[in-house]
């Protein structure tokens, strides 16, 4: 992947949500939406990772090393880049929502790695983890 200089302004806002939290679906706006709930192994099922988040190294590694994670990350990055290109003429912000059930593990890790790839390509990216501080859903 060829690295380019960052544009200096935010072009993409990636938000992560947990679909089991009240009002979460109302947070989905225009832009791209990815629900990881049934696509990747859930770290929540492992008691050692349940109360951690996708920002913790152990959980992050678990998620990005899950079979199917690479093509999913590539899809998110590619589709986001395409939408950035489409909206850049009008200086429109690109919104990406990445969801999982609790909004603490899978969505957080995938959003972080997607943001890394987008930044490496020169995009200005901001991430908002909407439910990372919420109680663990059961």
MARKE-495899 format. One line per 10 residues: number of its first residue (from 1); their letters; for each residue y, z, x of N, C-alpha, C, CB. Coordinates in nm, 3 decimals. Atoms other than C-alpha are relative to their C-alpha. Glycine has a CB too. Layout:
REM residues N
NUM	A	Y:Z:X:Y:Z:X:Y:Z:X:Y:Z:X; ...
END
This chain:
REM residues 138
1	XXXXXXXXXX	-0.117:0.000:0.084:0.000:0.000:0.000:0.124:0.000:0.090:-0.001:0.122:-0.096; -0.120:0.011:-0.082:0.330:-0.107:0.155:0.107:0.095:-0.052:0.053:-0.144:0.002; -0.102:-0.096:0.039:0.595:0.163:0.151:0.138:-0.064:0.006:-0.005:0.124:0.090; -0.138:0.048:0.001:0.953:0.081:0.056:0.091:0.121:-0.018:0.022:-0.106:-0.113; -0.095:-0.110:0.012:1.267:0.292:0.048:0.023:0.035:-0.146:0.132:-0.035:0.067; -0.026:-0.047:0.136:1.329:0.504:-0.261:0.133:-0.051:-0.048:-0.005:0.153:-0.006; -0.121:0.055:0.059:1.592:0.370:-0.498:0.115:0.100:-0.005:-0.029:-0.048:-0.138; -0.105:-0.101:0.003:1.784:0.700:-0.496:0.031:0.052:-0.138:0.124:-0.056:0.060; -0.020:-0.052:0.135:1.778:0.745:-0.873:-0.133:0.001:-0.074:0.105:-0.084:-0.077; 0.123:-0.015:0.076:1.516:0.844:-1.126:-0.021:-0.124:-0.088:0.003:0.129:-0.086
11	XXXXXXXXXX	0.038:0.115:0.082:1.343:0.543:-1.279:-0.111:0.036:-0.098:-0.044:-0.116:0.088; 0.117:-0.038:0.077:1.036:0.718:-1.416:-0.002:0.151:-0.022:-0.130:-0.045:0.071; 0.026:-0.139:0.031:0.982:1.048:-1.592:-0.144:0.007:-0.049:0.102:0.058:-0.107; 0.138:-0.023:0.040:0.619:1.152:-1.607:-0.006:0.141:-0.057:-0.100:-0.019:0.120; 0.020:-0.132:0.056:0.544:1.437:-1.843:-0.148:0.021:-0.025:0.082:0.018:-0.131; 0.138:-0.035:0.032:0.214:1.616:-1.879:0.003:0.095:-0.119:-0.073:0.064:0.122; 0.009:-0.085:0.118:0.110:1.778:-2.203:-0.146:0.040:-0.024:0.058:-0.072:-0.124; 0.131:-0.042:0.047:-0.184:1.967:-2.349:-0.007:-0.022:-0.150:-0.027:0.149:0.036; 0.006:0.040:0.141:-0.283:1.816:-2.683:-0.039:0.114:-0.094:-0.096:-0.113:-0.016; 0.039:-0.111:0.086:-0.420:2.147:-2.811:0.115:0.099:-0.026:-0.116:0.074:0.062
21	XXXXXXXXXX	-0.116:-0.088:0.022:-0.076:2.314:-2.796:0.080:-0.049:-0.120:0.090:0.007:0.127; -0.080:0.040:0.116:0.132:2.316:-3.116:0.122:-0.082:0.042:0.045:0.123:-0.079; -0.116:0.085:-0.025:0.392:2.040:-3.119:-0.015:-0.096:0.117:0.118:0.086:0.024; 0.017:0.085:-0.118:0.248:1.862:-2.815:0.012:-0.148:-0.033:-0.135:0.027:0.065; -0.001:0.142:0.037:0.200:1.531:-2.993:0.143:-0.046:-0.028:-0.090:-0.025:-0.123; -0.140:0.035:0.027:0.568:1.539:-3.096:0.078:-0.030:0.127:0.068:0.114:-0.076; -0.068:0.024:-0.128:0.661:1.525:-2.725:-0.021:-0.143:0.051:-0.050:0.099:0.104; 0.027:0.137:-0.043:0.518:1.174:-2.691:0.109:-0.090:-0.055:-0.142:-0.048:-0.047; -0.108:0.089:0.042:0.804:0.927:-2.699:-0.037:-0.145:0.029:0.131:0.036:0.070; 0.025:0.140:-0.035:0.845:0.565:-2.605:-0.058:-0.004:0.140:0.132:-0.085:-0.009
31	XXXXXXXXXX	0.057:0.013:-0.134:0.671:0.439:-2.296:-0.151:-0.001:-0.005:0.048:0.112:0.089; 0.145:0.005:-0.016:0.315:0.478:-2.177:-0.062:0.136:-0.033:-0.037:-0.042:0.142; 0.070:-0.122:0.035:0.062:0.734:-2.301:-0.146:-0.012:0.045:0.009:0.027:-0.151; 0.139:-0.005:-0.047:-0.270:0.830:-2.139:-0.057:0.135:-0.038:-0.010:-0.025:0.154; 0.068:-0.123:0.035:-0.507:1.088:-2.285:-0.127:0.009:0.084:-0.033:0.007:-0.153; 0.113:-0.016:-0.092:-0.753:1.211:-2.021:-0.109:0.091:-0.056:0.049:0.054:0.132; 0.089:-0.101:0.057:-0.934:1.451:-2.254:-0.148:-0.036:0.011:0.035:0.022:-0.142; 0.141:0.041:-0.003:-1.257:1.250:-2.262:-0.031:-0.091:0.118:-0.036:-0.069:-0.129; 0.018:0.095:-0.109:-1.217:1.057:-1.937:-0.044:0.060:0.132:0.125:-0.073:0.020; 0.032:-0.064:-0.128:-1.262:1.307:-1.653:-0.063:0.136:-0.024:0.126:0.013:0.087
41	XXXXXXXXXX	0.058:-0.136:0.008:-1.462:1.624:-1.589:0.113:0.101:-0.015:-0.087:0.033:0.126; -0.102:-0.100:0.025:-1.269:1.926:-1.710:-0.020:0.122:0.090:-0.003:0.042:-0.148; 0.010:-0.118:-0.086:-1.205:2.193:-1.441:-0.003:0.130:-0.081:0.117:0.004:0.097; -0.001:-0.117:0.088:-1.157:2.438:-1.731:-0.141:0.055:-0.020:0.063:-0.036:-0.135; 0.138:-0.043:0.022:-1.536:2.450:-1.766:-0.054:0.086:0.114:-0.089:-0.121:-0.017; 0.040:-0.082:-0.115:-1.565:2.615:-1.422:0.085:0.127:-0.001:0.017:-0.079:0.136; -0.077:-0.125:0.006:-1.464:2.984:-1.451:0.088:0.024:0.123:-0.094:0.116:-0.016; -0.080:-0.019:-0.122:-1.336:2.977:-1.090:0.128:-0.081:-0.003:-0.082:-0.038:0.124; -0.119:0.085:0.006:-1.083:2.704:-1.180:0.077:0.014:-0.131:-0.040:-0.144:0.020; -0.056:-0.006:0.136:-1.009:2.790:-1.543:0.147:0.044:-0.003:-0.081:0.093:-0.085
51	XXXXXXXXXX	-0.137:-0.053:0.006:-0.689:2.988:-1.475:0.091:-0.056:0.109:-0.003:0.152:0.010; -0.082:0.070:-0.099:-0.565:2.762:-1.197:0.058:-0.124:-0.066:-0.083:-0.038:0.128; -0.059:0.122:0.054:-0.372:2.439:-1.239:-0.027:-0.118:0.093:0.152:0.017:-0.022; 0.014:0.121:-0.081:-0.375:2.083:-1.110:0.088:0.000:0.123:0.031:-0.120:-0.083; -0.080:-0.015:-0.122:-0.120:2.196:-0.851:-0.075:0.078:0.107:0.132:0.069:-0.032; 0.084:-0.071:-0.096:-0.384:2.416:-0.689:-0.094:-0.099:0.067:-0.080:0.115:-0.068; 0.078:0.097:-0.078:-0.568:2.231:-0.413:-0.143:-0.019:-0.052:-0.005:0.045:0.144; 0.138:0.008:0.047:-0.916:2.314:-0.544:-0.012:-0.083:-0.129:-0.056:0.142:-0.024; 0.002:0.073:0.127:-0.841:2.181:-0.893:0.042:-0.145:0.023:0.094:0.068:-0.103; -0.050:0.135:-0.031:-0.644:1.882:-0.763:-0.112:-0.086:0.060:0.120:0.007:0.098
61	XXXXXXXXXX	0.110:0.073:-0.065:-0.934:1.777:-0.538:-0.114:-0.028:-0.099:-0.054:0.079:0.120; 0.104:0.016:0.101:-1.185:1.830:-0.819:0.032:-0.118:-0.092:-0.016:0.130:-0.083; -0.041:0.105:0.095:-0.988:1.603:-1.053:0.002:-0.137:0.067:0.138:0.032:-0.059; -0.013:0.134:-0.058:-0.907:1.320:-0.814:-0.130:-0.052:0.060:0.107:0.001:0.107; 0.131:0.043:-0.049:-1.264:1.315:-0.681:-0.102:-0.023:-0.111:-0.054:0.102:0.096; 0.088:0.024:0.114:-1.413:1.287:-1.030:-0.025:-0.150:-0.013:0.061:0.058:-0.131; 0.027:0.143:0.023:-1.591:0.954:-1.087:0.087:-0.053:-0.114:-0.150:-0.023:-0.032; -0.089:0.061:0.099:-1.353:0.727:-1.275:0.146:0.032:0.022:-0.039:0.044:-0.136; -0.141:-0.037:-0.022:-1.035:0.891:-1.144:0.077:-0.113:0.068:0.008:0.127:0.084; -0.072:0.106:-0.073:-0.944:0.610:-0.902:0.044:-0.115:-0.089:-0.086:-0.054:0.111
71	XXXXXXXXXX	-0.045:0.109:0.086:-0.944:0.327:-1.157:0.106:0.044:-0.101:-0.119:-0.060:-0.075; -0.099:-0.054:0.094:-0.752:0.548:-1.400:0.137:0.014:0.067:-0.047:0.135:-0.055; -0.126:-0.014:-0.075:-0.488:0.631:-1.137:0.061:-0.137:0.025:-0.024:0.075:0.134; -0.049:0.136:-0.025:-0.460:0.263:-1.044:0.059:-0.062:-0.125:-0.113:-0.088:0.054; -0.050:0.055:0.127:-0.416:0.167:-1.409:0.136:0.061:-0.034:-0.101:0.028:-0.115; -0.127:-0.067:0.031:-0.141:0.427:-1.462:0.111:-0.052:0.090:-0.014:0.152:0.015; -0.101:0.047:-0.095:0.044:0.318:-1.147:0.037:-0.144:-0.027:-0.051:0.015:0.145; -0.026:0.142:0.023:0.009:-0.055:-1.217:0.080:-0.022:-0.128:-0.132:-0.078:-0.007; -0.071:0.017:0.128:0.118:-0.028:-1.581:0.140:0.060:0.006:-0.079:0.065:-0.113; -0.133:-0.060:-0.015:0.407:0.201:-1.487:0.091:-0.092:0.080:-0.009:0.139:0.069
81	XXXXXXXXXX	-0.080:0.094:-0.080:0.526:-0.042:-1.218:0.043:-0.119:-0.083:-0.080:-0.047:0.123; -0.033:0.114:0.086:0.514:-0.325:-1.471:0.111:0.036:-0.098:-0.125:-0.049:-0.077; -0.103:-0.042:0.094:0.721:-0.127:-1.719:0.133:0.027:0.071:-0.045:0.125:-0.075; -0.122:-0.019:-0.079:0.970:-0.027:-1.448:0.069:-0.135:0.021:-0.032:0.066:0.138; -0.056:0.134:-0.025:1.017:-0.396:-1.362:0.063:-0.058:-0.126:-0.110:-0.095:0.053; -0.049:0.051:0.127:1.064:-0.482:-1.727:0.130:0.066:-0.041:-0.105:0.021:-0.109; -0.116:-0.077:0.046:1.322:-0.210:-1.787:0.112:0.009:0.103:-0.043:0.138:-0.037; -0.098:-0.021:-0.106:1.506:-0.218:-1.454:0.129:-0.078:-0.020:-0.060:-0.038:0.132; -0.121:0.079:0.021:1.750:-0.493:-1.555:0.101:0.074:-0.087:-0.034:-0.134:-0.064; -0.088:-0.075:0.091:1.889:-0.268:-1.828:0.016:0.146:0.042:-0.055:-0.005:-0.141
91	XXXXXXXXXX	-0.004:-0.137:-0.052:1.858:0.048:-1.615:-0.059:0.101:-0.098:0.144:0.038:0.033; 0.067:-0.089:0.094:1.627:0.196:-1.878:-0.099:0.087:0.074:-0.069:-0.080:-0.110; 0.096:-0.095:-0.055:1.424:0.502:-1.790:-0.138:-0.033:-0.055:0.041:0.146:-0.033; 0.138:0.020:0.041:1.047:0.458:-1.801:-0.064:0.137:-0.021:-0.079:-0.083:0.107; 0.065:-0.127:0.034:0.859:0.740:-1.973:-0.151:-0.019:0.001:0.047:0.052:-0.140; 0.146:0.000:-0.005:0.495:0.816:-1.904:-0.046:0.139:-0.041:-0.054:-0.040:0.143; 0.058:-0.128:0.042:0.302:1.088:-2.084:-0.148:-0.002:0.035:0.021:0.024:-0.153; 0.141:-0.016:-0.036:-0.030:1.205:-1.942:-0.048:0.130:-0.063:-0.021:0.000:0.157; 0.047:-0.115:0.077:-0.230:1.438:-2.163:-0.144:0.036:0.035:0.011:-0.028:-0.149; 0.138:-0.049:0.002:-0.542:1.650:-2.148:0.002:0.110:-0.106:-0.050:0.053:0.144
101	XXXXXXXXXX	0.005:-0.099:0.109:-0.652:1.930:-2.377:0.097:0.116:0.020:-0.141:0.054:-0.013; -0.085:-0.117:-0.023:-0.467:2.221:-2.215:0.128:-0.028:0.076:-0.076:0.102:0.073; -0.121:0.035:-0.074:-0.209:2.042:-2.001:0.017:0.076:0.130:0.118:0.022:-0.085; -0.009:-0.081:-0.122:-0.293:2.248:-1.693:-0.077:-0.060:0.117:-0.052:0.139:-0.027; 0.090:0.044:-0.107:-0.565:2.069:-1.494:0.007:-0.150:0.024:-0.141:0.040:-0.034; 0.014:0.144:-0.022:-0.645:1.699:-1.531:0.132:-0.076:-0.006:-0.095:-0.058:-0.102; -0.126:0.074:0.014:-0.310:1.572:-1.656:0.094:0.030:0.116:0.067:0.035:-0.133; -0.090:-0.041:-0.109:-0.122:1.768:-1.388:-0.040:-0.068:0.131:-0.003:0.154:0.017; 0.047:0.060:-0.126:-0.336:1.645:-1.096:0.022:-0.151:0.000:-0.148:0.032:0.024; -0.015:0.145:0.007:-0.334:1.282:-1.213:0.148:-0.039:0.004:-0.067:-0.055:-0.128
111	XXXXXXXXXX	-0.144:0.029:-0.004:0.043:1.289:-1.272:0.054:0.014:0.142:0.076:0.094:-0.094; -0.049:-0.022:-0.136:0.101:1.427:-0.922:-0.041:-0.114:0.093:-0.053:0.133:0.055; 0.044:0.108:-0.089:-0.109:1.159:-0.749:0.066:-0.132:-0.041:-0.155:-0.014:-0.003; -0.067:0.123:0.045:0.039:0.879:-0.963:0.145:0.000:0.050:-0.004:-0.011:-0.155; -0.138:-0.010:-0.048:0.388:1.002:-0.872:0.008:-0.027:0.150:0.058:0.140:-0.030; 0.003:0.027:-0.145:0.295:0.997:-0.502:-0.006:-0.150:0.028:-0.120:0.070:0.067; 0.014:0.145:-0.019:0.186:0.633:-0.526:0.127:-0.073:-0.040:-0.118:-0.054:-0.082; -0.123:0.066:0.045:0.495:0.532:-0.723:0.115:0.024:0.097:0.038:0.051:-0.139; -0.106:-0.029:-0.098:0.727:0.707:-0.477:-0.021:-0.079:0.128:0.003:0.151:0.032; 0.030:0.078:-0.121:0.551:0.534:-0.187:0.043:-0.145:-0.016:-0.149:0.007:0.032
121	XXXXXXXXXX	-0.044:0.137:0.029:0.643:0.205:-0.356:0.150:-0.007:-0.027:-0.077:-0.054:-0.119; -0.145:0.001:0.012:1.007:0.310:-0.380:0.058:0.044:-0.133:0.048:-0.133:0.027; -0.050:-0.043:0.131:1.031:0.438:-0.737:0.051:0.144:0.006:-0.109:-0.013:-0.106; -0.048:-0.136:0.018:1.238:0.744:-0.819:-0.076:0.063:-0.115:0.153:0.003:-0.025; 0.088:-0.060:0.100:1.000:0.974:-1.008:0.032:0.148:-0.017:-0.147:-0.019:0.038; -0.014:-0.142:0.034:1.051:1.306:-1.184:-0.121:0.038:-0.086:0.137:0.028:-0.076; 0.117:-0.046:0.075:0.761:1.510:-1.323:0.037:0.126:-0.077:-0.120:0.026:0.094; -0.018:-0.118:0.084:0.774:1.759:-1.610:-0.137:0.041:-0.052:0.100:-0.028:-0.119; 0.127:-0.053:0.049:0.463:1.969:-1.668:0.032:0.093:-0.117:-0.080:0.075:0.115; -0.045:-0.071:0.121:0.526:2.083:-2.027:-0.082:0.124:-0.034:-0.003:-0.094:-0.116
131	XXXXXXXX	0.085:-0.111:0.045:0.229:2.317:-2.076:-0.071:0.072:0.114:-0.101:-0.051:-0.097; 0.068:-0.060:-0.115:0.130:2.425:-1.725:0.008:0.152:0.000:0.060:-0.054:0.129; -0.019:-0.147:0.004:0.261:2.779:-1.786:-0.053:0.062:-0.128:0.147:0.033:0.016; 0.053:-0.053:0.127:0.106:2.813:-2.132:-0.134:0.069:0.025:-0.016:-0.115:-0.105; 0.131:-0.064:-0.015:-0.197:3.036:-2.181:-0.111:-0.104:-0.002:-0.023:0.103:-0.111; 0.116:0.088:-0.003:-0.532:2.874:-2.110:-0.056:-0.011:-0.142:-0.110:0.054:0.100; 0.057:0.020:0.134:-0.668:2.720:-2.430:-0.151:0.020:0.006:0.035:-0.141:-0.055; 0.145:-0.026:0.004:-1.019:2.815:-2.534:-0.075:-0.102:-0.080:-0.027:0.136:-0.057
END
